[in-house]
Amino acid sequence: MTLEEMIYHRRSCRSFTNHPVEDALLEKIAAFAPKPLYPEIKVHMEIVSRDKVKCICPWTTPQLITVYSEEAPGYLENIGFLFQQMDLYLQMLGLGVCWLGMGRMNPKTTREIAGMKFVIMLAFGYPKGDPLRRNGKDFRRRSMEQITDQADPRLEPARLAPSAVNSQPWYFTHAGDTIHVHCSRKGSPLDAGIALAHLYVANMETFQFFKAGNVAGVPGHSYIGSCRIEPKTEEN
């Protein structure tokens, strides 16, 4: 499957074997370079062994990917954008993946990175059974009408995006050909970045992200940013 096709088949995996991923595959994963939402924000991603982290989850894998970031404006949505591309890539390789919001670095075995804050980690490894969904009916997500001010098939990849406790805190509004992205103040901008990652992966050739001026607010939400995506045709 392609990275885009994974949007419609991925799932969070919570059942792994204890077999570590081989070095050759780890090197391939380390070489993968996801596109940032904000290229100017410094980010550090690293594959670490299980002894480097602390997590209450009983199924933590032999290796994980951790991410640190500068605490600059937009850093959370930037991490969500980057890490969801990594999530899709890992699953494209046939691995199981799960976001660990409860995970922390082990201060006894890891060093701090100057000027950066640990944000979150991904557990990944060989799944027990088939980690993928067979069809779109397997998703439990809000309807299109609940996440946007107008029906827009371009937003289907974002509708299927994962989020913390499946909260789906994003809401989209339209102004001409521009889509404005808002995040519930009860949710995390990181989740909005995950939804934006799905929009980018599904529209790599035409996706444009930017900050717009004079965007009408959505009650209970904060403005994250705006994007433009060209409608797909048979030619593109």
N, C-alpha and C positions, 0 to 999 in steps of 0.2 A: 504493500500500500504506500501511497504518497503521504507527505506530511498533511496535506489538506484532507485526504480521505480519512486520516486518523481522527479528525474532529468528530466524525459521525459514528465512530466505533470504539473510542477510548473509554476506559472506566478506571476509577481508583481501585487499586489492588490492595487487599489486606490479608492475603494468604500467599506467603512466599516459601520456597525451599530455603535451606540454609547454605546452599552452594554459592560461593562467591563468583562474581562475573570475572571472566578471564582477562588477563592483562591486555591482549590484543584488542578486545572489545572496549575496555576501559580507555585505551589510547584513542580509539575512534570517537568515543563519547567526549573525551577531553578536547578533541580537535574541533568539535561542533561549535560554531560561532553564531548564536542567535542574534537577531537584529535588536538593538535597543530602541526604546521609545524616546529617550533623552540621551544621545551619545555623549553629552558633556558630563554626565554624572558618572563618577568612577565606581566601578563594580568589580568585585573579586569573587569568582566561583571556583570551587575546589572539590574534587572527589576525596572523601576521607573514609577511614575505617570506622567501624562501630565504636571502638574504644574512645574515639575523639568526641563523641556526642553523649548526651543524657536524654533519654526519652522513656516515658512510662508505657509506651505501646509495646506489647509483648512480641509483635511481629517485625520489629526493626531489623533491617537487612544488614548483611555483612559490610556493605559499603553504601555511602550516601553522598549526595551533592549538597554542599553548603554554599550560601551566598551572603556576602557582605556588601555594604553600600555606604557611600557618603550620605549624610542626612540632608540632602539638598531638596528644594521644592520638587515634588513629583517623584521622589525616589521609590515610594511604595508601588505606584502604578508601573514604574519602570521595571521593578523586580518582577511583578506579576506578568508583564509583557515578555520579559526575557525567559523566565522560568517555565511559563506555559509552552513556549516553543521547545524548550528542553524536554518537558513532559511528553509532548507529541513525538519528538524524535526518539526518545527512549522506547516508547511503546511501538513505534514503527520498527525498531530493532527486535521486537518480540519480547521485551522486558515488561515486567509489572512495575507500576509507579504509584506512589502516594505522597501527597504533601503532608509534612509533619509540622503543623502549627504549634504543637506542644513541645517540639524538640528544642534542645539547647546545646550549646557547646560545653564540653567537659573542661572546666578550668584547670584540672590537674594534668591534662594531656594536650591542650591546645594553647596557642599563643594569641594574644590580641593583635589585630591589624591596625596600625596607627591611622587615625583619622577615619576609620570605618566602623560601622555597626553591623553585628550579625543580624540578619533579617529572618531567614527561614531555611528549611532544608527539604530535599526530596529523598525519600527512601526508594531504592530501585533494586531489582534483582529478578531472579527467575521465578515466575509465578507458579502456583499450584493450580493446574487446570488452565482453561482458556481465559485470558484476562480481558478479552475484547467483547463488545456488544455485537450482536448479530444484526440488529436493525435499530432504527430510530425509536421504536416503541419501547425500548428498554430504558429510555431516559425519563426521569421524573423532573420536569422543568415547568416553569410558568408558561402560560400561553403568550403568543406574540402580543396580544392586546394588553397584557399586564406589564410589558416591559418597554413599550414605545407608544408615542402619540399617534402613529399611523402605521398601518400594515406595510411592511417592507421586507421582501424576501432576502434582501442583502444582509439582514440582521439575524437570519437563522443560525449561522455559525456561533454568534455571540449568545444566542438564546440557549445553546447546548453547552456553553462553557461551565466548567466546575467552579465552585466557590466554597468558602468556609461554611460548614454545616448546611450546605446547599441553600444559602440565604439569597443568592441571586440579587445583589443589591443595586444592580445597574438599571438605568432608565435612559431611553434615547428620545431625543426630540429632533425635529426636522426644520430646516430653514432653506428652502430651495434645494440645491444639490448637496447641502452640508448636513451632516449628522452630528448633533451635539451629544456628548456622553456625560451623564450625571451619576453620582453614587450616593446611595442612602447614607445619611450621617450616622446611622447605626451600623453600617457596614464598613468595610475597609477598601481604600483606594487600590490596594493590591488586587482585590477581586475584579475591579473595573479594568485593571491592566490585563488580567487573564482574558476577559471578554474581548478586549481590543486585540490581543494576540490572535484570537480566532478570526477576527475580521481581517487582520493582516495576512495570516497564513492562507486564507481562502481567496485573497485578492492581492497577492504580492506585487503584481505589475502596476496596479492603479491606486493602492492604499496610500493616503496622505494624512498625516496627523499634524495638528497645529492648535494653537490657542486663539480663539476668536474673541472679538470684543462685543460688548452689549448683548450677551446671551441671556435670554429670558430664563429666570430661575425656575426650579421645580420644587415645590414645598417639601421640606424634610430631606432635601438632597443638596450636594455640593457639585459644582461644575468641575469636571475633570479635564476636558479638552474636546476637540472636534476633529472630524475626519471626513474625507471625501473618498468615495468608492464608485468607480464606473460600473453600471449594470452590465452583467455578463451577457454576451451574445454567443452565437455558434462560432463566430470568428475568433473570440478571445476566451 
